[in-house]
């Protein structure tokens, strides 16, 4: 497997207000910050692996989470979504790396768009903090 074929900088996600992407369920986009992403070669030419870097700036860790990372282009067209693993704990003020296999139209769009034309956000539906408290954003 070849090394990284495409690494896109953190500056991709510093979208202007005209390019802002929001969660459909309110303010849950503030829980995890999308730091950046990169595509790695897969086992075949038709698929690759995407690594998505997230950061949890909160002071209490997360032990269970229901969340999705959403990507769209700057004109608002959806590119794709990637679900986080529910039981992966994320410590306070800690980074988290999500890796998923990408194929089909999601891969084609990510490979063909200019990096400045891609924006993303991590949307949380619900979570359980390390102290046992539950926060639900689904309503």
Protein Blocks (a to p, Z undefined) as FASTA:
>chain_A
ZZdfbdcdfklmmccfklpccdfeljmlmmpccfbdcddddfbfkbccdddddddfbfbd
cfbdcdddddddfkopafbdcdddfklccdehiacddddddehjllmmmmmpcfklpccd
dddfbdcdfkopacdfkZZ
